[in-house]
C-alpha cells in the first residue's frame, strides 16, 4: 500500500505546477516534527499562510472555484448537496479523524495548520463532479491531475499538505472498526490504528485504554 501511495504521490507531484519533495507521514510525532517544527534544525516549518496559499493555488482554486465559475453558483450548490447527501454516512468518521489530527498537533498548533490541507473527501468531490460534468474545461485541462487524484483515492490517503518545497501525505488509518451506526467502536480491542497509535472507542466515544477495559468488563 505504501508503494502504491508513493507512486500516486509522484504522479500528482508531476501534475502540479512544480515538483516538491514527497514526505509520507508514518507517525504522529513525524507529522508534528515536519509540519510544526521543521524536520531539520536549519529548515523552518511551513507557515499557515504558505500552506493555505500552496494548497489553494495547486488544487482548491481549480476544483472548487473554477467548477463553480463554469456551472454557476446555483448548480454548484446543488452539486454540493448531492455530494454530501451521498456521503452522509461517512461524516461521523470524517469528524473523528479530524479530531485525531487536531489532537496530534495541538496545543502547539495555534495557527491551526491542520486545517490547511487537502482532505480525502476533497478527492472524492473532484471525482464526483467529474462524473456529473465531464465536459468542463477544468477537467479537460487538468487530466493528469485528475488521474493522479483518482490514484491517491485508490491508494488510501487521508490528508495532503503542500508547502513551497514539500508535499506531505498522511495515509488513512491502517484499521478502522465501527458499529452499525458508523461510529468508531470495538469491544474486542482498539477501534482505530492510525499513524502508529491505537485508540479505543465505544459507540463513538474515545476512551483511555484502562477505562475501556473497565467498561468492557462491566458489559
Secondary structure as GFF3:
##gff-version 3
##sequence-region A 1 219
A	DSSP	alpha_helix	2	15	.	.	.	ID=ss1
A	DSSP	beta_strand	21	25	.	.	.	ID=ss2
A	DSSP	alpha_helix	28	32	.	.	.	ID=ss3
A	DSSP	pi_helix	33	37	.	.	.	ID=ss4
A	DSSP	alpha_helix	48	55	.	.	.	ID=ss5
A	DSSP	pi_helix	56	66	.	.	.	ID=ss6
A	DSSP	alpha_helix	67	71	.	.	.	ID=ss7
A	DSSP	alpha_helix	73	86	.	.	.	ID=ss8
A	DSSP	three_ten_helix	88	90	.	.	.	ID=ss9
A	DSSP	alpha_helix	91	105	.	.	.	ID=ss10
A	DSSP	three_ten_helix	113	115	.	.	.	ID=ss11
A	DSSP	beta_strand	118	119	.	.	.	ID=ss12
A	DSSP	alpha_helix	120	132	.	.	.	ID=ss13
A	DSSP	alpha_helix	137	140	.	.	.	ID=ss14
A	DSSP	alpha_helix	143	155	.	.	.	ID=ss15
A	DSSP	beta_strand	157	162	.	.	.	ID=ss16
A	DSSP	beta_strand	166	171	.	.	.	ID=ss17
A	DSSP	beta_strand	175	176	.	.	.	ID=ss18
A	DSSP	beta_strand	192	194	.	.	.	ID=ss19
A	DSSP	beta_strand	197	202	.	.	.	ID=ss20
A	DSSP	beta_strand	205	207	.	.	.	ID=ss21
A	DSSP	alpha_helix	209	218	.	.	.	ID=ss22
###
